[in-house]
């Protein structure tokens, strides 16, 4: 039983193995057949694809070739058209050039004809010119024979005639220009000056070289003189002032050219009179106090002056010198008042013309600073003032204004010109200054002498206190045109040779008279 079972199992296993092998073999053949079939299908598909691609490529190739052929045909047509257009343009240009060449040929022919005509005319003109020159020479000889003058003499006569005409026309033109300039500038200048003068009013006090001190009684004169004159000698020695004690009742006269010394002596004497104790030691003490008081007064006056005109930052020493000018006069005009007036006028004029008012006032205040020490130093007050301004570090503009205010140097700025004008306005104001009789009469005589030196002057008269010179001319020697030039020449001579405040009017009068008699 066991053997049958094992045998059955073995048979079954063999059958199973055989079945598996047969199944695997069958499956392998089936898979192989399937793969081969797929391969054949793929090969067929690939062949179809390749055939289709070849067909498409052929079609594309034909299409591209067709497009290329169409493009080449189009390009060829465009080129043919362009070539045709260019040929037409070249033909037009050739026709145009041919036309121009023909025109140029015609013009050349015409020019050649004109040149020939011009040459013939030139020859004719040369012949005519020779004839004209010959006739001109004959005419000149005939004119010289008739007139009795050579060509040079005739030229000289003609030039003289032309010169007289030009001189007359020049005089007329100068007169017209002066009139027009005066009409245009005079009104504006007067407006500026009058406005400045109206806004600035400064008192003028005429001072002399003496001071009068009132005494309580005539007995005081003896006390001032002292025993054997010791008091008066001490006072004169200490102050440098001459005391004049004469018959003037209850008064003593102090005389000195230096106003500061005179002021010191006046204050000291008044203090001594009030004190009542008059002896040399007391005199010395009072003089020292008076000197200190005057020094303090000068500083205060200088400070007041700068404050009144509105000028700041002036050096203290210049302020002291300004105050010292309170005791200085020029032609009777107080120097400090004059400087303050000039400063205010400069500021007003500068404001009118648009200049720096502050600098203009400063220049006007310091323009005469040299007068404060011109009694003590050598040189003119202008040069002394310039040295002082340089010493105390004033600006070059101020220094030039001080140096140029009397015309010693050329003004370098409009402010310097304003200072000149303001100085002249202040000095020329009626009553501002006075001169000695001798100086006055000498200036009048010099005015008349200058006028009488000119040819054609009959008489001359200095009138209006020397502010006008009236000149009578000989009408046969001076005509109306010459009067204009003569007035200018006389004015220049007066400006160059005389010194005077303000301005002098030159008035020339020409009178023509015709006389006849009825018989």
MIVEX-869232 format. One line per field, with one value per residue (C-alpha): residue number from 0; residue in three letters; x, y, z. Coordinates in steps of 0.1 Angstrom, whole numbers, plus 5000, padded with zeros to 4 digits. Layout:
# residues N
num <- c(NUM / ...)
residu <- c(ALA / ...)
x <- c(X / ...)
y <- c(Y / ...)
z <- c(Z / ...)
This chain:
# residues 519
num <- c(0 / 1 / 2 / 3 / 4 / 5 / 6 / 7 / 8 / 9 / 10 / 11 / 12 / 13 / 14 / 15 / 16 / 17 / 18 / 19 / 20 / 21 / 22 / 23 / 24 / 25 / 26 / 27 / 28 / 29 / 30 / 31 / 32 / 33 / 34 / 35 / 36 / 37 / 38 / 39 / 40 / 41 / 42 / 43 / 44 / 45 / 46 / 47 / 48 / 49 / 50 / 51 / 52 / 53 / 54 / 55 / 56 / 57 / 58 / 59 / 60 / 61 / 62 / 63 / 64 / 65 / 66 / 67 / 68 / 69 / 70 / 71 / 72 / 73 / 74 / 75 / 76 / 77 / 78 / 79 / 80 / 81 / 82 / 83 / 84 / 85 / 86 / 87 / 88 / 89 / 90 / 91 / 92 / 93 / 94 / 95 / 96 / 97 / 98 / 99 / 100 / 101 / 102 / 103 / 104 / 105 / 106 / 107 / 108 / 109 / 110 / 111 / 112 / 113 / 114 / 115 / 116 / 117 / 118 / 119 / 120 / 121 / 122 / 123 / 124 / 125 / 126 / 127 / 128 / 129 / 130 / 131 / 132 / 133 / 134 / 135 / 136 / 137 / 138 / 139 / 140 / 141 / 142 / 143 / 144 / 145 / 146 / 147 / 148 / 149 / 150 / 151 / 152 / 153 / 154 / 155 / 156 / 157 / 158 / 159 / 160 / 161 / 162 / 163 / 164 / 165 / 166 / 167 / 168 / 169 / 170 / 171 / 172 / 173 / 174 / 175 / 176 / 177 / 178 / 179 / 180 / 181 / 182 / 183 / 184 / 185 / 186 / 187 / 188 / 189 / 190 / 191 / 192 / 193 / 194 / 195 / 196 / 197 / 198 / 199 / 200 / 201 / 202 / 203 / 204 / 205 / 206 / 207 / 208 / 209 / 210 / 211 / 212 / 213 / 214 / 215 / 216 / 217 / 218 / 219 / 220 / 221 / 222 / 223 / 224 / 225 / 226 / 227 / 228 / 229 / 230 / 231 / 232 / 233 / 234 / 235 / 236 / 237 / 238 / 239 / 240 / 241 / 242 / 243 / 244 / 245 / 246 / 247 / 248 / 249 / 250 / 251 / 252 / 253 / 254 / 255 / 256 / 257 / 258 / 259 / 260 / 261 / 262 / 263 / 264 / 265 / 266 / 267 / 268 / 269 / 270 / 271 / 272 / 273 / 274 / 275 / 276 / 277 / 278 / 279 / 280 / 281 / 282 / 283 / 284 / 285 / 286 / 287 / 288 / 289 / 290 / 291 / 292 / 293 / 294 / 295 / 296 / 297 / 298 / 299 / 300 / 301 / 302 / 303 / 304 / 305 / 306 / 307 / 308 / 309 / 310 / 311 / 312 / 313 / 314 / 315 / 316 / 317 / 318 / 319 / 320 / 321 / 322 / 323 / 324 / 325 / 326 / 327 / 328 / 329 / 330 / 331 / 332 / 333 / 334 / 335 / 336 / 337 / 338 / 339 / 340 / 341 / 342 / 343 / 344 / 345 / 346 / 347 / 348 / 349 / 350 / 351 / 352 / 353 / 354 / 355 / 356 / 357 / 358 / 359 / 360 / 361 / 362 / 363 / 364 / 365 / 366 / 367 / 368 / 369 / 370 / 371 / 372 / 373 / 374 / 375 / 376 / 377 / 378 / 379 / 380 / 381 / 382 / 383 / 384 / 385 / 386 / 387 / 388 / 389 / 390 / 391 / 392 / 393 / 394 / 395 / 396 / 397 / 398 / 399 / 400 / 401 / 402 / 403 / 404 / 405 / 406 / 407 / 408 / 409 / 410 / 411 / 412 / 413 / 414 / 415 / 416 / 417 / 418 / 419 / 420 / 421 / 422 / 423 / 424 / 425 / 426 / 427 / 428 / 429 / 430 / 431 / 432 / 433 / 434 / 435 / 436 / 437 / 438 / 439 / 440 / 441 / 442 / 443 / 444 / 445 / 446 / 447 / 448 / 449 / 450 / 451 / 452 / 453 / 454 / 455 / 456 / 457 / 458 / 459 / 460 / 461 / 462 / 463 / 464 / 465 / 466 / 467 / 468 / 469 / 470 / 471 / 472 / 473 / 474 / 475 / 476 / 477 / 478 / 479 / 480 / 481 / 482 / 483 / 484 / 485 / 486 / 487 / 488 / 489 / 490 / 491 / 492 / 493 / 494 / 495 / 496 / 497 / 498 / 499 / 500 / 501 / 502 / 503 / 504 / 505 / 506 / 507 / 508 / 509 / 510 / 511 / 512 / 513 / 514 / 515 / 516 / 517 / 518)
residu <- c(UNK / UNK / UNK / UNK / UNK / UNK / UNK / UNK / UNK / UNK / UNK / UNK / UNK / UNK / UNK / UNK / UNK / UNK / UNK / UNK / UNK / UNK / UNK / UNK / UNK / UNK / UNK / UNK / UNK / UNK / UNK / UNK / UNK / UNK / UNK / UNK / UNK / UNK / UNK / UNK / UNK / UNK / UNK / UNK / UNK / UNK / UNK / UNK / UNK / UNK / UNK / UNK / UNK / UNK / UNK / UNK / UNK / UNK / UNK / UNK / UNK / UNK / UNK / UNK / UNK / UNK / UNK / UNK / UNK / UNK / UNK / UNK / UNK / UNK / UNK / UNK / UNK / UNK / UNK / UNK / UNK / UNK / UNK / UNK / UNK / UNK / UNK / UNK / UNK / UNK / UNK / UNK / UNK / UNK / UNK / UNK / UNK / UNK / UNK / UNK / UNK / UNK / UNK / UNK / UNK / UNK / UNK / UNK / UNK / UNK / UNK / UNK / UNK / UNK / UNK / UNK / UNK / UNK / UNK / UNK / UNK / UNK / UNK / UNK / UNK / UNK / UNK / UNK / UNK / UNK / UNK / UNK / UNK / UNK / UNK / UNK / UNK / UNK / UNK / UNK / UNK / UNK / UNK / UNK / UNK / UNK / UNK / UNK / UNK / UNK / UNK / UNK / UNK / UNK / UNK / UNK / UNK / UNK / UNK / UNK / UNK / UNK / UNK / UNK / UNK / UNK / UNK / UNK / UNK / UNK / UNK / UNK / UNK / UNK / UNK / UNK / UNK / UNK / UNK / UNK / UNK / UNK / UNK / UNK / UNK / UNK / UNK / UNK / UNK / UNK / UNK / UNK / UNK / UNK / UNK / UNK / UNK / UNK / UNK / UNK / UNK / UNK / UNK / UNK / UNK / UNK / UNK / UNK / UNK / UNK / UNK / UNK / UNK / UNK / UNK / UNK / UNK / UNK / UNK / UNK / UNK / UNK / UNK / UNK / UNK / UNK / UNK / UNK / UNK / UNK / UNK / UNK / UNK / UNK / UNK / UNK / UNK / UNK / UNK / UNK / UNK / UNK / UNK / UNK / UNK / UNK / UNK / UNK / UNK / UNK / UNK / UNK / UNK / UNK / UNK / UNK / UNK / UNK / UNK / UNK / UNK / UNK / UNK / UNK / UNK / UNK / UNK / UNK / UNK / UNK / UNK / UNK / UNK / UNK / UNK / UNK / UNK / UNK / UNK / UNK / UNK / UNK / UNK / UNK / UNK / UNK / UNK / UNK / UNK / UNK / UNK / UNK / UNK / UNK / UNK / UNK / UNK / UNK / UNK / UNK / UNK / UNK / UNK / UNK / UNK / UNK / UNK / UNK / UNK / UNK / UNK / UNK / UNK / UNK / UNK / UNK / UNK / UNK / UNK / UNK / UNK / UNK / UNK / UNK / UNK / UNK / UNK / UNK / UNK / UNK / UNK / UNK / UNK / UNK / UNK / UNK / UNK / UNK / UNK / UNK / UNK / UNK / UNK / UNK / UNK / UNK / UNK / UNK / UNK / UNK / UNK / UNK / UNK / UNK / UNK / UNK / UNK / UNK / UNK / UNK / UNK / UNK / UNK / UNK / UNK / UNK / UNK / UNK / UNK / UNK / UNK / UNK / UNK / UNK / UNK / UNK / UNK / UNK / UNK / UNK / UNK / UNK / UNK / UNK / UNK / UNK / UNK / UNK / UNK / UNK / UNK / UNK / UNK / UNK / UNK / UNK / UNK / UNK / UNK / UNK / UNK / UNK / UNK / UNK / UNK / UNK / UNK / UNK / UNK / UNK / UNK / UNK / UNK / UNK / UNK / UNK / UNK / UNK / UNK / UNK / UNK / UNK / UNK / UNK / UNK / UNK / UNK / UNK / UNK / UNK / UNK / UNK / UNK / UNK / UNK / UNK / UNK / UNK / UNK / UNK / UNK / UNK / UNK / UNK / UNK / UNK / UNK / UNK / UNK / UNK / UNK / UNK / UNK / UNK / UNK / UNK / UNK / UNK / UNK / UNK / UNK / UNK / UNK / UNK / UNK / UNK / UNK / UNK / UNK / UNK / UNK / UNK / UNK / UNK / UNK / UNK / UNK / UNK / UNK / UNK / UNK / UNK / UNK / UNK / UNK / UNK / UNK / UNK / UNK / UNK / UNK / UNK / UNK / UNK / UNK / UNK / UNK / UNK / UNK / UNK / UNK / UNK / UNK / UNK / UNK / UNK / UNK / UNK / UNK / UNK / UNK / UNK / UNK / UNK / UNK / UNK / UNK / UNK / UNK)
x <- c(5000 / 5028 / 5045 / 5014 / 5009 / 5045 / 5044 / 5012 / 5028 / 5058 / 5037 / 5016 / 5048 / 5061 / 5029 / 5029 / 5064 / 5057 / 5026 / 5046 / 5073 / 5047 / 5029 / 5061 / 5070 / 5036 / 5037 / 5072 / 5061 / 5030 / 5051 / 5076 / 5048 / 5033 / 5066 / 5073 / 5039 / 5044 / 5078 / 5062 / 5035 / 5061 / 5082 / 5051 / 5042 / 5076 / 5076 / 5043 / 5057 / 5088 / 5068 / 5045 / 5075 / 5091 / 5059 / 5056 / 5092 / 5088 / 5057 / 5075 / 5105 / 5082 / 5065 / 5098 / 5111 / 5080 / 5082 / 5118 / 5111 / 5083 / 5106 / 5134 / 5109 / 5096 / 5132 / 5141 / 5111 / 5120 / 5155 / 5144 / 5120 / 5148 / 5172 / 5146 / 5140 / 5177 / 5181 / 5153 / 5169 / 5202 / 5186 / 5169 / 5202 / 5219 / 5193 / 5196 / 5234 / 5231 / 5207 / 5231 / 5260 / 5241 / 5231 / 5267 / 5279 / 5253 / 5264 / 5300 / 5293 / 5274 / 5302 / 5328 / 5307 / 5303 / 5341 / 5347 / 5322 / 5338 / 5373 / 5361 / 5343 / 5374 / 5395 / 5369 / 5369 / 5407 / 5406 / 5379 / 5398 / 5429 / 5408 / 5392 / 5426 / 5438 / 5407 / 5410 / 5446 / 5437 / 5408 / 5431 / 5456 / 5428 / 5414 / 5449 / 5453 / 5419 / 5420 / 5457 / 5460 / 5480 / 5463 / 5481 / 5468 / 5433 / 5435 / 5446 / 5418 / 5392 / 5405 / 5403 / 5367 / 5358 / 5376 / 5356 / 5324 / 5333 / 5342 / 5309 / 5290 / 5310 / 5301 / 5265 / 5266 / 5284 / 5257 / 5229 / 5245 / 5251 / 5216 / 5202 / 5225 / 5215 / 5178 / 5181 / 5207 / 5200 / 5166 / 5176 / 5207 / 5188 / 5162 / 5189 / 5207 / 5176 / 5162 / 5195 / 5197 / 5161 / 5165 / 5198 / 5198 / 5230 / 5237 / 5268 / 5285 / 5313 / 5341 / 5372 / 5406 / 5396 / 5374 / 5358 / 5356 / 5332 / 5344 / 5323 / 5340 / 5370 / 5389 / 5392 / 5416 / 5442 / 5439 / 5443 / 5474 / 5488 / 5518 / 5543 / 5522 / 5531 / 5495 / 5490 / 5525 / 5518 / 5484 / 5499 / 5528 / 5506 / 5480 / 5500 / 5473 / 5477 / 5455 / 5445 / 5434 / 5424 / 5398 / 5370 / 5347 / 5344 / 5360 / 5392 / 5401 / 5419 / 5438 / 5453 / 5452 / 5448 / 5411 / 5419 / 5444 / 5419 / 5392 / 5415 / 5424 / 5388 / 5377 / 5406 / 5401 / 5364 / 5371 / 5397 / 5372 / 5346 / 5371 / 5385 / 5419 / 5443 / 5479 / 5505 / 5499 / 5462 / 5465 / 5485 / 5459 / 5430 / 5447 / 5453 / 5416 / 5406 / 5428 / 5412 / 5377 / 5384 / 5398 / 5366 / 5346 / 5364 / 5356 / 5320 / 5316 / 5332 / 5309 / 5278 / 5288 / 5291 / 5258 / 5240 / 5251 / 5247 / 5283 / 5295 / 5328 / 5351 / 5384 / 5385 / 5414 / 5395 / 5365 / 5387 / 5401 / 5365 / 5356 / 5387 / 5373 / 5346 / 5372 / 5385 / 5371 / 5377 / 5367 / 5346 / 5327 / 5329 / 5349 / 5329 / 5295 / 5308 / 5319 / 5285 / 5266 / 5287 / 5281 / 5244 / 5244 / 5265 / 5240 / 5210 / 5226 / 5238 / 5203 / 5190 / 5215 / 5214 / 5248 / 5259 / 5245 / 5266 / 5299 / 5289 / 5282 / 5315 / 5335 / 5317 / 5323 / 5361 / 5368 / 5383 / 5398 / 5432 / 5420 / 5420 / 5459 / 5470 / 5482 / 5505 / 5518 / 5534 / 5514 / 5479 / 5448 / 5441 / 5474 / 5472 / 5437 / 5448 / 5477 / 5453 / 5428 / 5455 / 5470 / 5436 / 5428 / 5400 / 5390 / 5406 / 5373 / 5372 / 5409 / 5403 / 5373 / 5393 / 5422 / 5400 / 5376 / 5396 / 5406 / 5442 / 5437 / 5411 / 5380 / 5379 / 5342 / 5309 / 5311 / 5342 / 5323 / 5294 / 5318 / 5331 / 5296 / 5285 / 5316 / 5310 / 5273 / 5282 / 5310 / 5291 / 5259 / 5253 / 5266 / 5284 / 5319 / 5335 / 5367 / 5389 / 5385 / 5419 / 5413 / 5379 / 5391 / 5421 / 5399 / 5376 / 5406 / 5420 / 5386 / 5386 / 5422 / 5416 / 5387 / 5405 / 5433 / 5411 / 5411 / 5379 / 5370 / 5361 / 5352 / 5347 / 5330 / 5330 / 5296 / 5274 / 5302 / 5325 / 5299 / 5295 / 5318 / 5301 / 5321 / 5314 / 5329 / 5336 / 5309 / 5332 / 5358 / 5336 / 5305 / 5277 / 5294 / 5328 / 5310 / 5302 / 5338 / 5351 / 5328 / 5341 / 5377 / 5373 / 5355 / 5384 / 5410 / 5391 / 5388 / 5426 / 5439 / 5415 / 5403 / 5368 / 5338 / 5308 / 5306 / 5312 / 5289 / 5306 / 5282 / 5293 / 5273 / 5276 / 5258 / 5256 / 5246 / 5238 / 5239 / 5227 / 5218 / 5188 / 5199)
y <- c(5000 / 5022 / 5014 / 5021 / 5055 / 5066 / 5054 / 5073 / 5104 / 5100 / 5095 / 5125 / 5146 / 5135 / 5143 / 5176 / 5184 / 5173 / 5195 / 5225 / 5220 / 5216 / 5247 / 5267 / 5256 / 5265 / 5299 / 5306 / 5299 / 5320 / 5350 / 5346 / 5346 / 5376 / 5395 / 5386 / 5398 / 5431 / 5434 / 5428 / 5453 / 5479 / 5474 / 5478 / 5510 / 5524 / 5517 / 5535 / 5565 / 5566 / 5565 / 5592 / 5614 / 5610 / 5620 / 5650 / 5659 / 5658 / 5679 / 5704 / 5705 / 5712 / 5739 / 5755 / 5753 / 5769 / 5798 / 5803 / 5804 / 5830 / 5851 / 5850 / 5861 / 5889 / 5900 / 5899 / 5920 / 5946 / 5948 / 5952 / 5980 / 5997 / 5994 / 6009 / 6038 / 6045 / 6044 / 6069 / 6092 / 6090 / 6099 / 6129 / 6140 / 6136 / 6158 / 6184 / 6185 / 6188 / 6217 / 6234 / 6230 / 6246 / 6275 / 6279 / 6280 / 6307 / 6327 / 6323 / 6337 / 6366 / 6373 / 6372 / 6397 / 6419 / 6418 / 6429 / 6457 / 6467 / 6467 / 6490 / 6512 / 6513 / 6524 / 6551 / 6561 / 6563 / 6586 / 6607 / 6608 / 6620 / 6647 / 6657 / 6659 / 6680 / 6703 / 6703 / 6714 / 6741 / 6752 / 6753 / 6774 / 6797 / 6800 / 6808 / 6834 / 6850 / 6848 / 6856 / 6827 / 6795 / 6762 / 6761 / 6796 / 6787 / 6755 / 6776 / 6800 / 6773 / 6755 / 6788 / 6793 / 6757 / 6761 / 6792 / 6774 / 6744 / 6766 / 6784 / 6751 / 6737 / 6767 / 6763 / 6725 / 6731 / 6757 / 6733 / 6704 / 6726 / 6739 / 6703 / 6690 / 6718 / 6713 / 6676 / 6675 / 6709 / 6701 / 6668 / 6683 / 6712 / 6689 / 6668 / 6699 / 6718 / 6687 / 6682 / 6718 / 6719 / 6688 / 6701 / 6734 / 6741 / 6774 / 6793 / 6816 / 6839 / 6838 / 6860 / 6857 / 6874 / 6866 / 6890 / 6883 / 6904 / 6917 / 6925 / 6959 / 6978 / 6971 / 6935 / 6947 / 6957 / 6923 / 6905 / 6925 / 6919 / 6935 / 6946 / 6926 / 6892 / 6878 / 6887 / 6875 / 6841 / 6838 / 6847 / 6823 / 6794 / 6798 / 6814 / 6841 / 6879 / 6897 / 6932 / 6954 / 6988 / 7014 / 6990 / 6992 / 6960 / 6938 / 6920 / 6910 / 6877 / 6875 / 6844 / 6827 / 6793 / 6791 / 6762 / 6783 / 6812 / 6790 / 6777 / 6812 / 6824 / 6795 / 6799 / 6837 / 6833 / 6808 / 6831 / 6860 / 6839 / 6826 / 6860 / 6847 / 6857 / 6849 / 6828 / 6796 / 6799 / 6808 / 6777 / 6755 / 6771 / 6768 / 6731 / 6727 / 6747 / 6725 / 6694 / 6709 / 6719 / 6685 / 6669 / 6694 / 6684 / 6648 / 6655 / 6677 / 6651 / 6624 / 6646 / 6654 / 6617 / 6610 / 6638 / 6628 / 6591 / 6579 / 6550 / 6533 / 6563 / 6560 / 6579 / 6601 / 6611 / 6619 / 6641 / 6659 / 6664 / 6681 / 6702 / 6716 / 6733 / 6759 / 6762 / 6785 / 6789 / 6821 / 6828 / 6794 / 6770 / 6739 / 6714 / 6728 / 6728 / 6692 / 6681 / 6700 / 6684 / 6650 / 6655 / 6668 / 6638 / 6614 / 6632 / 6633 / 6597 / 6586 / 6605 / 6588 / 6554 / 6553 / 6540 / 6567 / 6555 / 6557 / 6591 / 6606 / 6592 / 6607 / 6641 / 6642 / 6634 / 6654 / 6684 / 6665 / 6679 / 6714 / 6704 / 6702 / 6723 / 6750 / 6725 / 6704 / 6712 / 6707 / 6714 / 6703 / 6678 / 6660 / 6661 / 6647 / 6619 / 6610 / 6609 / 6587 / 6563 / 6563 / 6554 / 6527 / 6544 / 6526 / 6535 / 6549 / 6574 / 6583 / 6590 / 6611 / 6632 / 6635 / 6645 / 6669 / 6699 / 6683 / 6675 / 6639 / 6623 / 6609 / 6571 / 6568 / 6585 / 6592 / 6612 / 6633 / 6637 / 6650 / 6676 / 6687 / 6689 / 6708 / 6733 / 6737 / 6742 / 6767 / 6786 / 6792 / 6829 / 6840 / 6807 / 6823 / 6856 / 6869 / 6898 / 6930 / 6926 / 6891 / 6901 / 6930 / 6911 / 6883 / 6908 / 6925 / 6891 / 6882 / 6914 / 6910 / 6874 / 6886 / 6916 / 6894 / 6878 / 6893 / 6912 / 6922 / 6958 / 6961 / 6937 / 6942 / 6918 / 6921 / 6903 / 6902 / 6884 / 6857 / 6871 / 6886 / 6907 / 6911 / 6936 / 6925 / 6944 / 6932 / 6937 / 6913 / 6887 / 6871 / 6852 / 6818 / 6831 / 6842 / 6806 / 6795 / 6826 / 6820 / 6784 / 6796 / 6823 / 6798 / 6774 / 6801 / 6812 / 6776 / 6770 / 6803 / 6813 / 6798 / 6808 / 6794 / 6784 / 6793 / 6824 / 6832 / 6843 / 6866 / 6879 / 6907 / 6916 / 6948 / 6959 / 6995 / 7010 / 7048 / 7069 / 7106 / 7121 / 7153)
z <- c(5000 / 5008 / 4976 / 4956 / 4973 / 4967 / 4932 / 4927 / 4941 / 4919 / 4889 / 4898 / 4904 / 4870 / 4853 / 4871 / 4860 / 4825 / 4825 / 4838 / 4812 / 4784 / 4798 / 4799 / 4764 / 4751 / 4769 / 4756 / 4721 / 4726 / 4739 / 4711 / 4686 / 4702 / 4703 / 4667 / 4658 / 4676 / 4659 / 4626 / 4634 / 4646 / 4615 / 4594 / 4613 / 4610 / 4573 / 4570 / 4591 / 4570 / 4538 / 4551 / 4562 / 4528 / 4512 / 4535 / 4529 / 4492 / 4494 / 4517 / 4494 / 4464 / 4484 / 4495 / 4460 / 4447 / 4473 / 4465 / 4428 / 4434 / 4457 / 4431 / 4404 / 4426 / 4434 / 4398 / 4389 / 4416 / 4404 / 4368 / 4379 / 4399 / 4370 / 4348 / 4371 / 4375 / 4338 / 4334 / 4361 / 4344 / 4311 / 4327 / 4343 / 4310 / 4293 / 4321 / 4318 / 4281 / 4286 / 4311 / 4288 / 4261 / 4285 / 4296 / 4261 / 4254 / 4285 / 4276 / 4242 / 4257 / 4282 / 4255 / 4236 / 4267 / 4273 / 4238 / 4242 / 4276 / 4260 / 4233 / 4258 / 4280 / 4251 / 4244 / 4281 / 4282 / 4252 / 4268 / 4301 / 4283 / 4267 / 4300 / 4317 / 4289 / 4292 / 4330 / 4327 / 4303 / 4325 / 4356 / 4337 / 4325 / 4360 / 4374 / 4347 / 4354 / 4392 / 4396 / 4421 / 4419 / 4427 / 4461 / 4469 / 4458 / 4480 / 4510 / 4504 / 4501 / 4532 / 4552 / 4540 / 4550 / 4583 / 4591 / 4581 / 4603 / 4632 / 4629 / 4627 / 4656 / 4677 / 4668 / 4676 / 4709 / 4718 / 4709 / 4728 / 4759 / 4758 / 4755 / 4782 / 4805 / 4799 / 4806 / 4834 / 4850 / 4862 / 4878 / 4894 / 4908 / 4922 / 4940 / 4953 / 4964 / 4981 / 4999 / 5010 / 5021 / 5042 / 5058 / 5077 / 5097 / 5115 / 5105 / 5130 / 5119 / 5143 / 5145 / 5161 / 5193 / 5222 / 5247 / 5284 / 5305 / 5339 / 5369 / 5372 / 5360 / 5393 / 5381 / 5353 / 5378 / 5396 / 5363 / 5355 / 5390 / 5407 / 5380 / 5355 / 5369 / 5366 / 5330 / 5320 / 5337 / 5320 / 5286 / 5290 / 5301 / 5274 / 5245 / 5242 / 5241 / 5267 / 5255 / 5284 / 5271 / 5277 / 5269 / 5299 / 5320 / 5293 / 5284 / 5248 / 5242 / 5209 / 5192 / 5159 / 5177 / 5187 / 5211 / 5231 / 5230 / 5244 / 5272 / 5281 / 5281 / 5304 / 5328 / 5330 / 5337 / 5364 / 5380 / 5379 / 5397 / 5422 / 5429 / 5439 / 5411 / 5415 / 5394 / 5412 / 5409 / 5373 / 5365 / 5383 / 5365 / 5331 / 5337 / 5346 / 5315 / 5293 / 5306 / 5302 / 5266 / 5259 / 5273 / 5253 / 5221 / 5227 / 5235 / 5204 / 5182 / 5196 / 5192 / 5156 / 5147 / 5165 / 5148 / 5113 / 5120 / 5115 / 5136 / 5143 / 5140 / 5157 / 5191 / 5180 / 5149 / 5171 / 5192 / 5162 / 5149 / 5182 / 5179 / 5146 / 5167 / 5175 / 5139 / 5112 / 5075 / 5059 / 5089 / 5086 / 5115 / 5104 / 5124 / 5114 / 5078 / 5080 / 5096 / 5069 / 5041 / 5057 / 5058 / 5022 / 5011 / 5026 / 5010 / 4976 / 4978 / 4986 / 4956 / 4932 / 4948 / 4964 / 4999 / 5023 / 5052 / 5034 / 5018 / 5052 / 5066 / 5038 / 5041 / 5079 / 5075 / 5044 / 5063 / 5093 / 5084 / 5094 / 5130 / 5131 / 5101 / 5124 / 5141 / 5111 / 5077 / 5046 / 5032 / 5052 / 5024 / 5027 / 5065 / 5064 / 5041 / 5064 / 5094 / 5077 / 5067 / 5102 / 5117 / 5092 / 5071 / 5039 / 5005 / 4994 / 5023 / 5018 / 4981 / 4988 / 5013 / 4989 / 4959 / 4975 / 4962 / 4929 / 4939 / 4925 / 4903 / 4922 / 4920 / 4930 / 4928 / 4965 / 4960 / 4934 / 4959 / 4986 / 4961 / 4952 / 4989 / 4999 / 4972 / 4982 / 5018 / 5011 / 4984 / 5004 / 5008 / 5042 / 5048 / 5043 / 5042 / 5028 / 5037 / 5017 / 5002 / 4990 / 4977 / 4957 / 4944 / 4931 / 4913 / 4896 / 4885 / 4870 / 4849 / 4839 / 4826 / 4805 / 4791 / 4778 / 4751 / 4716 / 4708 / 4744 / 4748 / 4785 / 4814 / 4848 / 4878 / 4894 / 4919 / 4945 / 4920 / 4911 / 4876 / 4850 / 4824 / 4792 / 4763 / 4730 / 4698 / 4673 / 4642 / 4657 / 4675 / 4659 / 4676 / 4670 / 4684 / 4716 / 4725 / 4722 / 4740 / 4770 / 4773 / 4770 / 4797 / 4820 / 4817 / 4824 / 4855 / 4867 / 4862 / 4876 / 4904 / 4936 / 4947 / 4965 / 4944 / 4907 / 4885 / 4856 / 4824 / 4805 / 4771 / 4754 / 4718 / 4706 / 4669 / 4661 / 4627 / 4625 / 4596 / 4591 / 4573 / 4555)
